[in-house]
């Protein structure tokens, strides 16, 4: 399979081209905004707050956006978010061209653009598996990184030239226009409608489910921890580089754009070299080496004033940055199944962009108090401190995950229970040879507990019978009946392997017995009507798994 094979799919190709144009506009916008802020105010803190204003909305609303991406039509959500950004960029262009913009207005409109990006990001990443076969997913994600980095190489250079010749306003106009191409592609996309017999999730409940999944899914948790520790130090470049360019190197707007262009060139080269690096070494080694190189780039930016040396450092640092971030992005895509992909990727964006927002403000404060060279050296140390986390939370096993969704057990057919009735207690009775009790308990607690909690349970427990030591009872609580039915739909091939290992311990006649119990409070709310369509209740009704 070629690294370019996803481009054979017409829709992916059209979106790739439209995204390239839009990304170029975004980088031109970033250069224009950063340079305009240095003209409106020399404060390092205000310059750094531009990155905060762009990233903070993703931290604040990415999770609701991820929930929306999983429960509404992603195509319509993407069209809306692109239209939002077009309006915000157009308003900024108009105010700039009429000389009506000030520092805080620039921050405010950058924040509004960030809101559009926050709505856009989870849905954008979640549709990639809909555009290409799963076998081409890694290549498609990598191509998205190449797309972004080509624009990072060219956009700042174009943007810097335009700012030097005409000012920041035309950059903002071109950015606004760049959203139109993406909107046209999504408008023409005839996305198949998903068929789901269950009621749609509510946004708040979907958000809770997304956070619960991230908390109880070790592969995704590893990605989030790794992202958080890396971005604290690595974010310093985006916060401080405008100050280094203007006040330390004495560059004009075009020089600043060209400096970012060198970083983008390195990022493109890094994206092309990454597959070979991944074949030659493990994902974790690639990430650790890339982090060391980023730290080295910061040392050069802090100590060196010679422009050619800094340009070389930017190229090498760009290659390292894209290697580290692409590995994390691909890992986030591969760590989650379809039903929660938008929310899981929103959690990833919250960590990434929240780290950029918070740490950028921090580095701006450090630069204002101590100077930009000292801030870059401290950031280099922060990058080096994050390296041990690479080995505490490895990403290597992600390629072996089998996350194709499948129904592992048929859902119970109970007609008299309303979808929102609950809580629901599910109990599973096993018969285990006491000589295998330790191994059974360890497997249940180390693997099955996370699966139950990840897919909807808010409490889980395992008990054995003091009078019959071979009798074990697993139980878990779910908020509603429909949420338990959803648990049956959220199984994966990897889960099936765990269930088969657990079943091998069971020595009873027939499969483990499953019992579904609904809180009796529903009788107080609905009276005896809930029993009208069922047989008279018995003390306990068990169904075979």
MINU-509474 format. One record per residue (C-alpha): residue number from 1; residue in one letter; z, y, x. Coordinates in nm, 4 decimals, decimal comma. Layout:
> pos_code_zz_yy_xx
> NUM_A_Z_Y_X
...
end
This chain:
> pos_code_zz_yy_xx
> 1_X_0,0000_0,0000_0,0000
> 2_X_-0,1023_0,3389_0,1420
> 3_X_0,1339_0,6357_0,1592
> 4_X_-0,1305_0,8259_-0,0422
> 5_X_-0,1755_0,5590_-0,3102
> 6_X_0,0114_0,7565_-0,5839
> 7_X_-0,2665_1,0186_-0,5655
> 8_X_-0,5046_0,7652_-0,7218
> 9_X_-0,3300_0,8242_-1,0549
> 10_X_-0,4990_1,1204_-1,2238
> 11_X_-0,1869_1,2684_-1,3839
> 12_X_0,0168_1,2426_-1,0639
> 13_X_-0,2689_1,4053_-0,8684
> 14_X_-0,2981_1,6921_-1,1173
> 15_X_0,0760_1,7480_-1,1086
> 16_X_0,0763_1,7277_-0,7272
> 17_X_-0,1804_2,0083_-0,7047
> 18_X_-0,0094_2,2230_-0,9684
> 19_X_0,3285_2,1696_-0,8018
> 20_X_0,1843_2,2703_-0,4647
> 21_X_0,0676_2,6026_-0,6095
> 22_X_0,4028_2,6544_-0,7822
> 23_X_0,5983_2,5695_-0,4673
> 24_X_0,3875_2,8158_-0,2685
> 25_X_0,4804_3,0813_-0,5226
> 26_X_0,8473_2,9866_-0,4970
> 27_X_0,8535_3,0220_-0,1190
> 28_X_0,6682_3,3532_-0,1379
> 29_X_0,9279_3,4624_-0,3923
> 30_X_1,2119_3,3568_-0,1592
> 31_X_1,0690_3,5546_0,1340
> 32_X_1,0107_3,8596_-0,0827
> 33_X_1,3583_3,8471_-0,2341
> 34_X_1,5357_3,7952_0,0993
> 35_X_1,3461_4,0763_0,2672
> 36_X_1,3858_4,3085_-0,0291
> 37_X_1,7616_4,2496_-0,0210
> 38_X_1,7777_4,3452_0,3487
> 39_X_1,6051_4,6720_0,2497
> 40_X_1,8313_4,7354_-0,0495
> 41_X_2,1537_4,6486_0,1359
> 42_X_2,2334_4,5531_0,4982
> 43_X_2,5414_4,3537_0,3878
> 44_X_2,5303_3,9952_0,5247
> 45_X_2,7319_3,8816_0,2230
> 46_X_2,4788_4,0185_-0,0283
> 47_X_2,1906_3,8608_0,1652
> 48_X_2,3703_3,5243_0,1683
> 49_X_2,4526_3,5602_-0,2034
> 50_X_2,0792_3,5380_-0,2782
> 51_X_2,0967_3,1682_-0,1888
> 52_X_2,4112_3,1389_-0,3985
> 53_X_2,2401_3,3056_-0,6967
> 54_X_1,9471_3,0654_-0,6678
> 55_X_2,1609_2,7521_-0,6338
> 56_X_2,4658_2,8237_-0,8518
> 57_X_2,2844_2,7691_-1,1861
> 58_X_2,1945_2,4162_-1,0806
> 59_X_2,5609_2,3527_-1,0049
> 60_X_2,6623_2,4927_-1,3453
> 61_X_2,4058_2,3453_-1,5847
> 62_X_2,2353_2,0580_-1,4044
> 63_X_2,4477_1,7989_-1,5864
> 64_X_2,3606_1,9283_-1,9373
> 65_X_1,9997_1,9516_-1,8155
> 66_X_2,0158_1,5920_-1,6946
> 67_X_2,1566_1,4808_-2,0292
> 68_X_1,8741_1,6631_-2,2081
> 69_X_1,6245_1,4944_-1,9756
> 70_X_1,7529_1,1552_-2,0918
> 71_X_1,7759_1,2228_-2,4662
> 72_X_1,4896_1,4658_-2,5472
> 73_X_1,1186_1,4636_-2,4686
> 74_X_1,1020_1,5377_-2,0956
> 75_X_0,7541_1,6849_-2,1294
> 76_X_0,8696_1,9518_-2,3755
> 77_X_1,1759_2,0290_-2,1663
> 78_X_0,9587_2,0808_-1,8585
> 79_X_0,7200_2,3147_-2,0428
> 80_X_1,0166_2,5195_-2,1669
> 81_X_1,1739_2,5463_-1,8201
> 82_X_0,8446_2,6546_-1,6627
> 83_X_0,7992_2,9224_-1,9313
> 84_X_1,1551_3,0455_-1,8669
> 85_X_1,0848_3,0866_-1,4939
> 86_X_0,7524_3,2599_-1,5636
> 87_X_0,9308_3,5221_-1,7769
> 88_X_1,2128_3,5753_-1,5235
> 89_X_0,9709_3,6092_-1,2301
> 90_X_0,7458_3,8412_-1,4330
> 91_X_1,0398_4,0672_-1,5199
> 92_X_1,1467_4,0844_-1,1536
> 93_X_0,7894_4,1698_-1,0531
> 94_X_0,7698_4,4519_-1,3080
> 95_X_1,1047_4,6027_-1,2048
> 96_X_1,0143_4,5826_-0,8354
> 97_X_0,6709_4,7367_-0,8777
> 98_X_0,8263_5,0234_-1,0742
> 99_X_1,0982_5,0719_-0,8084
> 100_X_1,3708_5,0020_-1,0645
> 101_X_1,5402_4,7048_-0,8991
> 102_X_1,8761_4,7204_-0,7204
> 103_X_2,0754_4,4625_-0,5222
> 104_X_2,2736_4,3310_-0,8186
> 105_X_1,9714_4,3260_-1,0469
> 106_X_1,7868_4,1244_-0,7826
> 107_X_2,0770_3,8796_-0,7735
> 108_X_2,0860_3,8608_-1,1539
> 109_X_1,7154_3,7842_-1,1924
> 110_X_1,7337_3,5331_-0,9074
> 111_X_2,0150_3,3698_-1,1046
> 112_X_1,7912_3,3551_-1,4160
> 113_X_1,5174_3,1901_-1,2112
> 114_X_1,7796_2,9443_-1,0941
> 115_X_1,8634_2,8573_-1,4540
> 116_X_1,5008_2,7618_-1,5117
> 117_X_1,5019_2,5548_-1,1938
> 118_X_1,8226_2,3831_-1,3087
> 119_X_1,6638_2,2857_-1,6413
> 120_X_1,3525_2,1703_-1,4605
> 121_X_1,4867_1,9636_-1,1702
> 122_X_1,6403_1,6519_-1,3356
> 123_X_1,3511_1,6058_-1,5790
> 124_X_1,0933_1,6588_-1,3031
> 125_X_1,2429_1,3890_-1,0822
> 126_X_1,3026_1,1558_-1,3760
> 127_X_0,9345_1,1527_-1,4808
> 128_X_0,8080_1,0289_-1,1435
> 129_X_0,8603_0,6609_-1,2370
> 130_X_0,6551_0,7308_-1,5515
> 131_X_0,3584_0,8539_-1,3466
> 132_X_0,3273_0,5711_-1,0913
> 133_X_0,4131_0,1986_-1,0767
> 134_X_0,7583_0,1127_-0,9444
> 135_X_0,5999_-0,0355_-0,6304
> 136_X_0,4675_0,3133_-0,5471
> 137_X_0,7862_0,5048_-0,6324
> 138_X_0,9041_0,5509_-0,2736
> 139_X_0,5579_0,6762_-0,1722
> 140_X_0,5480_0,9121_-0,4716
> 141_X_0,8889_1,0607_-0,3865
> 142_X_0,7856_1,0977_-0,0222
> 143_X_0,4630_1,2720_-0,1265
> 144_X_0,6696_1,5114_-0,3333
> 145_X_0,8588_1,5953_-0,0156
> 146_X_0,5325_1,6452_0,1738
> 147_X_0,4110_1,8731_-0,1057
> 148_X_0,7281_2,0798_-0,0864
> 149_X_0,7106_2,1059_0,2906
> 150_X_0,3434_2,2036_0,3022
> 151_X_0,4341_2,4912_0,0754
> 152_X_0,7381_2,5619_0,2940
> 153_X_0,5052_2,5902_0,5950
> 154_X_0,2439_2,8105_0,4275
> 155_X_0,4355_3,0008_0,1593
> 156_X_0,6684_3,2013_0,3861
> 157_X_0,3795_3,2983_0,6141
> 158_X_0,1651_3,4180_0,3204
> 159_X_0,4666_3,5828_0,1610
> 160_X_0,5635_3,7630_0,4793
> 161_X_0,2118_3,9011_0,5265
> 162_X_0,1997_4,0270_0,1680
> 163_X_0,5434_4,1888_0,1954
> 164_X_0,4393_4,3622_0,5178
> 165_X_0,1201_4,4955_0,3622
> 166_X_0,2136_4,5617_-0,0011
> 167_X_0,5889_4,5091_-0,0483
> 168_X_0,7794_4,2362_-0,2313
> 169_X_0,6405_4,3074_-0,5812
> 170_X_0,3059_4,1215_-0,5447
> 171_X_0,4953_3,8118_-0,4235
> 172_X_0,6916_3,8083_-0,7459
> 173_X_0,3699_3,8499_-0,9503
> 174_X_0,2052_3,5550_-0,7748
> 175_X_0,5142_3,3428_-0,8277
> 176_X_0,5102_3,4157_-1,1999
> 177_X_0,1430_3,3189_-1,2263
> 178_X_0,2028_2,9975_-1,0289
> 179_X_0,4047_2,8458_-1,3148
> 180_X_0,1011_2,8483_-1,5450
> 181_X_-0,0741_2,5573_-1,3718
> 182_X_0,2248_2,3266_-1,4141
> 183_X_0,2546_2,4253_-1,7804
> 184_X_-0,1123_2,3384_-1,8407
> 185_X_-0,0726_1,9928_-1,6815
> 186_X_0,2337_1,9104_-1,8888
> 187_X_0,0718_2,0472_-2,2061
> 188_X_-0,2243_1,8118_-2,1615
> 189_X_-0,0077_1,5093_-2,0819
> 190_X_-0,0071_1,2632_-2,3731
> 191_X_0,3312_1,1118_-2,2983
> 192_X_0,4040_0,7931_-2,4960
> 193_X_0,6967_0,8304_-2,7327
> 194_X_0,9934_0,6103_-2,6476
> 195_X_1,0982_0,3705_-2,9250
> 196_X_1,4747_0,3391_-2,9646
> 197_X_1,6364_0,1774_-3,2656
> 198_X_1,9771_0,3241_-3,1826
> 199_X_2,0805_0,6800_-3,2740
> 200_X_2,0082_0,9363_-3,0042
> 201_X_2,2979_1,0196_-2,7752
> 202_X_2,4669_1,3543_-2,8210
> 203_X_2,4482_1,5941_-2,5272
> 204_X_2,8244_1,5989_-2,4615
> 205_X_2,8523_1,2206_-2,4857
> 206_X_2,5480_1,1808_-2,2610
> 207_X_2,7069_1,4116_-2,0030
> 208_X_3,0276_1,2074_-2,0065
> 209_X_2,8221_0,8883_-1,9658
> 210_X_2,6390_1,0387_-1,6683
> 211_X_2,9589_1,1395_-1,4887
> 212_X_3,1118_0,7994_-1,5652
> 213_X_2,8072_0,6257_-1,4206
> 214_X_2,8213_0,8315_-1,1009
> 215_X_3,1916_0,7577_-1,0631
> 216_X_3,1608_0,3812_-1,1077
> 217_X_2,8238_0,3074_-0,9409
> 218_X_2,8919_0,2606_-0,5662
> 219_X_2,5251_0,3045_-0,4574
> 220_X_2,4949_0,6416_-0,6308
> 221_X_2,8426_0,7424_-0,5183
> 222_X_2,7384_0,6841_-0,1566
> 223_X_2,4389_0,9151_-0,2021
> 224_X_2,6551_1,1900_-0,3517
> 225_X_2,9205_1,1739_-0,0801
> 226_X_2,6583_1,1765_0,1932
> 227_X_2,4799_1,4748_0,0361
> 228_X_2,8026_1,6739_-0,0011
> 229_X_2,9133_1,6248_0,3593
> 230_X_2,5713_1,7060_0,5056
> 231_X_2,4946_2,0139_0,2990
> 232_X_2,8150_2,2004_0,3895
> 233_X_2,6970_2,2591_0,7442
> 234_X_2,3216_2,2350_0,6941
> 235_X_2,3165_2,5136_0,4315
> 236_X_2,3999_2,7740_0,6966
> 237_X_2,0379_2,8174_0,7997
> 238_X_1,9223_2,9332_0,4561
> 239_X_2,2117_3,1778_0,4299
> 240_X_2,1893_3,3306_0,7791
> 241_X_1,8256_3,3010_0,8938
> 242_X_1,7205_3,6335_0,7301
> 243_X_1,9954_3,8068_0,9314
> 244_X_1,8946_3,6309_1,2532
> 245_X_1,5294_3,7278_1,1986
> 246_X_1,5847_4,0933_1,1165
> 247_X_1,8889_4,2017_1,3128
> 248_X_1,9081_3,9558_1,6034
> 249_X_1,5381_3,8998_1,6769
> 250_X_1,4093_4,2330_1,5435
> 251_X_1,1309_4,0726_1,3370
> 252_X_0,9493_4,2375_1,0476
> 253_X_0,8759_4,0657_0,7138
> 254_X_0,5668_3,8841_0,8421
> 255_X_0,7597_3,7667_1,1492
> 256_X_1,0355_3,6340_0,9254
> 257_X_0,7793_3,4518_0,7131
> 258_X_0,6169_3,3021_1,0214
> 259_X_0,9587_3,1872_1,1455
> 260_X_1,0142_2,9982_0,8194
> 261_X_0,6582_2,8729_0,8512
> 262_X_0,7472_2,7013_1,1798
> 263_X_1,0331_2,5293_0,9992
> 264_X_0,7888_2,4184_0,7291
> 265_X_0,5424_2,2855_0,9870
> 266_X_0,8219_2,0786_1,1353
> 267_X_0,9113_1,9538_0,7875
> 268_X_0,5526_1,8371_0,7277
> 269_X_0,5472_1,6600_1,0643
> 270_X_0,8839_1,5034_0,9860
> 271_X_0,7589_1,3802_0,6501
> 272_X_0,4581_1,2163_0,8155
> 273_X_0,6709_1,0602_1,0904
> 274_X_0,9457_0,9361_0,8581
> 275_X_0,7806_0,6048_0,7544
> 276_X_0,7404_0,5067_1,1207
> 277_X_1,0968_0,6129_1,1991
> 278_X_1,2240_0,4075_0,9041
> 279_X_1,0362_0,0996_1,0273
> 280_X_1,1739_0,1429_1,3792
> 281_X_1,5349_0,1932_1,2752
> 282_X_1,7685_0,1842_0,9758
> 283_X_1,8017_0,4589_0,7186
> 284_X_2,1512_0,5401_0,8394
> 285_X_2,0474_0,5744_1,2042
> 286_X_1,7605_0,8051_1,1020
> 287_X_2,0053_1,0182_0,9018
> 288_X_2,2599_1,0374_1,1851
> 289_X_1,9991_1,1354_1,4449
> 290_X_1,8521_1,3959_1,2084
> 291_X_2,1969_1,5489_1,1569
> 292_X_2,2512_1,5792_1,5326
> 293_X_1,9127_1,7517_1,5674
> 294_X_1,9951_1,9997_1,2889
> 295_X_2,3203_2,0808_1,4696
> 296_X_2,1214_2,1370_1,7898
> 297_X_1,8891_2,3744_1,6062
> 298_X_2,1907_2,5790_1,4930
> 299_X_2,3199_2,5990_1,8500
> 300_X_1,9836_2,7418_1,9613
> 301_X_1,9836_2,9953_1,6749
> 302_X_2,3349_3,1006_1,7731
> 303_X_2,2877_3,1333_2,1488
> 304_X_1,9189_3,2044_2,2202
> 305_X_1,7234_3,5264_2,1645
> 306_X_1,3894_3,4095_2,3094
> 307_X_1,1461_3,3830_2,0156
> 308_X_0,9250_3,0947_2,1464
> 309_X_1,2321_2,8771_2,2063
> 310_X_1,3620_2,9537_1,8586
> 311_X_1,0218_2,8720_1,7078
> 312_X_1,0235_2,5311_1,8792
> 313_X_1,3794_2,4740_1,7554
> 314_X_1,2682_2,5611_1,4016
> 315_X_0,9864_2,3048_1,4164
> 316_X_1,2180_2,0303_1,5431
> 317_X_1,4922_2,1308_1,2995
> 318_X_1,2457_2,1283_1,0093
> 319_X_1,1413_1,7725_1,0953
> 320_X_1,5046_1,6623_1,1113
> 321_X_1,5938_1,8404_0,7860
> 322_X_1,3178_1,6724_0,5869
> 323_X_1,4047_1,3285_0,7287
> 324_X_1,7686_1,3647_0,6269
> 325_X_1,7007_1,5129_0,2821
> 326_X_1,4116_1,2786_0,1949
> 327_X_1,6272_0,9749_0,2687
> 328_X_1,8946_1,1077_0,0332
> 329_X_1,6420_1,1970_-0,2382
> 330_X_1,4737_0,8562_-0,2261
> 331_X_1,8145_0,6885_-0,2279
> 332_X_1,9146_0,8836_-0,5398
> 333_X_1,5947_0,7724_-0,7155
> 334_X_1,6418_0,4071_-0,6214
> 335_X_2,0136_0,3930_-0,7009
> 336_X_1,9867_0,4314_-1,0808
> 337_X_1,8124_0,2644_-1,3768
> 338_X_1,5907_0,4459_-1,6262
> 339_X_1,8469_0,5056_-1,9029
> 340_X_2,0660_0,7328_-1,6888
> 341_X_1,8147_0,8615_-1,4335
> 342_X_1,8095_1,2243_-1,5518
> 343_X_2,1892_1,2511_-1,5510
> 344_X_2,2298_1,0717_-1,2199
> 345_X_1,9733_1,2964_-1,0539
> 346_X_2,1502_1,5939_-1,2116
> 347_X_2,4700_1,4826_-1,0357
> 348_X_2,2721_1,4698_-0,7115
> 349_X_2,1357_1,8198_-0,7755
> 350_X_2,4848_1,9484_-0,8566
> 351_X_2,6128_1,8271_-0,5214
> 352_X_2,3064_1,9512_-0,3331
> 353_X_2,2641_2,2908_-0,4947
> 354_X_2,6344_2,3433_-0,5559
> 355_X_2,6874_2,2843_-0,1857
> 356_X_2,4089_2,5294_-0,1037
> 357_X_2,5574_2,7894_-0,3376
> 358_X_2,9181_2,7614_-0,2248
> 359_X_2,8538_2,7028_0,1434
> 360_X_2,5950_2,9833_0,1598
> 361_X_2,8543_3,2307_0,0353
> 362_X_3,0986_3,0859_0,2882
> 363_X_2,8545_3,1235_0,5779
> 364_X_2,7695_3,4768_0,4658
> 365_X_3,1400_3,5622_0,4743
> 366_X_3,1798_3,4007_0,8177
> 367_X_2,8772_3,5934_0,9477
> 368_X_3,0119_3,9204_0,8089
> 369_X_3,3529_3,8668_0,9721
> 370_X_3,2439_3,7104_1,3039
> 371_X_2,8694_3,7693_1,3412
> 372_X_2,5702_3,5433_1,2753
> 373_X_2,5744_3,3683_1,6197
> 374_X_2,9326_3,2512_1,5715
> 375_X_2,8544_3,1389_1,2153
> 376_X_2,5652_2,9236_1,3389
> 377_X_2,7853_2,7570_1,6033
> 378_X_3,0565_2,6791_1,3489
> 379_X_2,7889_2,5342_1,1165
> 380_X_2,6643_2,3133_1,4025
> 381_X_3,0169_2,1762_1,4428
> 382_X_3,0361_2,1118_1,0661
> 383_X_2,7140_1,9069_1,0844
> 384_X_2,8501_1,6941_1,3689
> 385_X_3,1769_1,6307_1,1823
> 386_X_2,9752_1,4820_0,8910
> 387_X_2,8166_1,2048_1,1028
> 388_X_3,0946_0,9427_1,0617
> 389_X_3,0413_0,9578_0,6841
> 390_X_2,6957_0,8051_0,7418
> 391_X_2,8591_0,4773_0,8410
> 392_X_3,1475_0,4882_0,5923
> 393_X_2,8999_0,5242_0,3013
> 394_X_2,5811_0,3441_0,4149
> 395_X_2,2551_0,3742_0,2192
> 396_X_2,0869_0,0681_0,3714
> 397_X_2,1551_-0,1753_0,0807
> 398_X_1,9755_0,0507_-0,1718
> 399_X_1,6368_-0,1077_-0,1102
> 400_X_1,7723_-0,4401_-0,2319
> 401_X_1,8904_-0,3126_-0,5698
> 402_X_1,7133_-0,4630_-0,8709
> 403_X_1,7537_-0,2043_-1,1458
> 404_X_1,4893_-0,3160_-1,3959
> 405_X_1,6620_-0,2938_-1,7320
> 406_X_1,7123_-0,6097_-1,9342
> 407_X_1,9332_-0,7339_-2,2178
> 408_X_2,1688_-0,9814_-2,0519
> 409_X_2,3305_-1,0898_-2,3803
> 410_X_2,2206_-1,0359_-2,7413
> 411_X_2,4143_-0,7633_-2,9186
> 412_X_2,6477_-0,8784_-3,2000
> 413_X_2,4915_-0,8579_-3,5462
> 414_X_2,7573_-0,6880_-3,7586
> 415_X_2,6296_-0,4960_-4,0592
> 416_X_2,9564_-0,3549_-4,1938
> 417_X_3,0496_-0,1465_-3,8890
> 418_X_2,9216_0,2105_-3,8774
> 419_X_2,7755_0,3251_-3,5420
> 420_X_3,0506_0,5833_-3,4834
> 421_X_3,3405_0,3498_-3,5743
> 422_X_3,5816_0,2899_-3,2907
> 423_X_3,7408_0,2534_-3,0480
> 424_X_3,6123_-0,0985_-2,9912
> 425_X_3,7983_-0,3622_-2,7895
> 426_X_3,5832_-0,6392_-2,6436
> 427_X_3,7599_-0,9489_-2,5080
> 428_X_3,6025_-1,2369_-2,3138
> 429_X_3,7986_-1,5594_-2,2640
> 430_X_3,7294_-1,7683_-1,9516
> 431_X_3,8626_-2,1072_-1,8377
> 432_X_3,9109_-2,1030_-1,4594
> 433_X_4,0353_-2,3715_-1,2225
> 434_X_4,3644_-2,2276_-1,0838
> 435_X_4,2512_-2,3196_-0,7317
> 436_X_3,9624_-2,0705_-0,7755
> 437_X_4,1715_-1,8000_-0,9435
> 438_X_4,1864_-1,5700_-0,6409
> 439_X_3,8092_-1,5727_-0,5808
> 440_X_3,7437_-1,5249_-0,9529
> 441_X_3,9849_-1,2325_-0,9807
> 442_X_3,8396_-1,0665_-0,6701
> 443_X_3,4833_-1,0940_-0,8023
> 444_X_3,5821_-0,9573_-1,1441
> 445_X_3,7742_-0,6632_-0,9993
> 446_X_3,5361_-0,5745_-0,7167
> 447_X_3,2074_-0,5987_-0,9109
> 448_X_3,2304_-0,6607_-1,2855
> 449_X_3,4894_-0,3890_-1,3439
> 450_X_3,2514_-0,1253_-1,2072
> 451_X_2,9666_-0,2602_-1,4226
> 452_X_3,1776_-0,2378_-1,7410
> 453_X_3,3118_0,1090_-1,6560
> 454_X_2,9727_0,2326_-1,5371
> 455_X_2,7996_0,1292_-1,8609
> 456_X_3,0488_0,2701_-2,1111
> 457_X_3,4036_0,1310_-2,0920
> 458_X_3,6860_0,3819_-2,0577
> 459_X_3,9445_0,1092_-1,9841
> 460_X_3,9169_-0,2374_-1,8298
> 461_X_4,1684_-0,5140_-1,7636
> 462_X_4,1975_-0,8807_-1,6640
> 463_X_4,4923_-1,1052_-1,7603
> 464_X_4,5858_-1,4710_-1,7336
> 465_X_4,7935_-1,6746_-1,9768
> 466_X_5,1419_-1,7487_-1,8402
> 467_X_5,1574_-2,0706_-2,0452
> 468_X_4,7986_-2,1802_-1,9706
> 469_X_4,7222_-2,0599_-1,6134
> 470_X_4,3580_-2,1647_-1,6441
> 471_X_4,3047_-1,9208_-1,9355
> 472_X_4,1885_-1,5727_-1,8299
> 473_X_4,1072_-1,2889_-2,0703
> 474_X_3,8941_-0,9915_-1,9705
> 475_X_3,8947_-0,6946_-2,2045
> 476_X_3,7577_-0,3428_-2,2107
> 477_X_3,7613_-0,0477_-2,4483
> 478_X_3,4588_0,1524_-2,5613
> 479_X_3,4663_0,4764_-2,7610
> 480_X_3,2369_0,3649_-3,0472
> 481_X_3,0506_0,0650_-3,1805
> 482_X_2,7115_0,2140_-3,0950
> 483_X_2,8273_0,2786_-2,7387
> 484_X_2,9098_-0,0918_-2,7069
> 485_X_2,5662_-0,1835_-2,8417
> 486_X_2,4182_0,0434_-2,5757
> 487_X_2,6097_-0,1560_-2,3143
> 488_X_2,3987_-0,4586_-2,4077
> 489_X_2,0823_-0,2573_-2,3338
> 490_X_2,2010_-0,1216_-1,9982
> 491_X_2,2020_-0,4454_-1,8014
> 492_X_1,9924_-0,4845_-1,4856
> 493_X_1,8603_-0,7706_-1,2764
> 494_X_2,1314_-0,6982_-1,0195
> 495_X_2,3941_-0,7278_-1,2942
> 496_X_2,2562_-1,0667_-1,3942
> 497_X_2,3278_-1,1983_-1,0450
> 498_X_2,6924_-1,0908_-1,0840
> 499_X_2,7187_-1,2504_-1,4295
> 500_X_2,5707_-1,5760_-1,3019
> 501_X_2,8275_-1,5889_-1,0193
> 502_X_3,1076_-1,5288_-1,2690
> 503_X_2,9728_-1,7980_-1,5034
> 504_X_2,9831_-2,0485_-1,2172
> 505_X_3,3654_-2,0243_-1,2198
> 506_X_3,3943_-2,1052_-1,5932
> 507_X_3,4985_-2,4677_-1,6623
> 508_X_3,5399_-2,4520_-2,0412
> 509_X_3,3306_-2,6385_-2,2952
> 510_X_3,0496_-2,4007_-2,3805
> 511_X_3,0159_-2,0397_-2,2615
> 512_X_3,3064_-1,7917_-2,2514
> 513_X_3,4156_-1,6798_-2,5977
> 514_X_3,3599_-1,3120_-2,6814
> 515_X_3,5646_-1,1293_-2,9457
> 516_X_3,4853_-0,7830_-3,0852
> 517_X_3,7764_-0,5906_-3,2352
> 518_X_3,7421_-0,2513_-3,4044
> 519_X_4,0362_-0,0126_-3,4346
> 520_X_4,2056_-0,0545_-3,7722
> 521_X_4,2151_0,3240_-3,8037
> 522_X_3,8668_0,3010_-3,9567
> 523_X_4,0279_0,1352_-4,2617
> 524_X_4,2510_0,4398_-4,3049
> 525_X_3,9430_0,6641_-4,2886
> 526_X_3,7066_0,4529_-4,5029
> 527_X_3,9307_0,2200_-4,7042
> 528_X_3,8302_-0,1341_-4,8012
> 529_X_3,4650_-0,0259_-4,8316
> 530_X_3,3970_-0,1388_-4,4772
> 531_X_3,4434_-0,5021_-4,5871
> 532_X_3,2019_-0,4906_-4,8839
> 533_X_2,9099_-0,6400_-4,6959
> 534_X_3,1025_-0,9009_-4,4991
> 535_X_3,3026_-1,2143_-4,5532
> 536_X_3,6768_-1,1695_-4,6114
> 537_X_3,8415_-1,0825_-4,2809
> 538_X_4,0110_-1,3549_-4,0841
> 539_X_4,2816_-1,3108_-3,8171
> 540_X_4,0230_-1,3216_-3,5398
> 541_X_3,6533_-1,3873_-3,5449
> 542_X_3,4967_-1,5036_-3,2194
> 543_X_3,1294_-1,5013_-3,1327
> 544_X_2,9735_-1,7055_-2,8564
> 545_X_2,8323_-1,5052_-2,5677
end
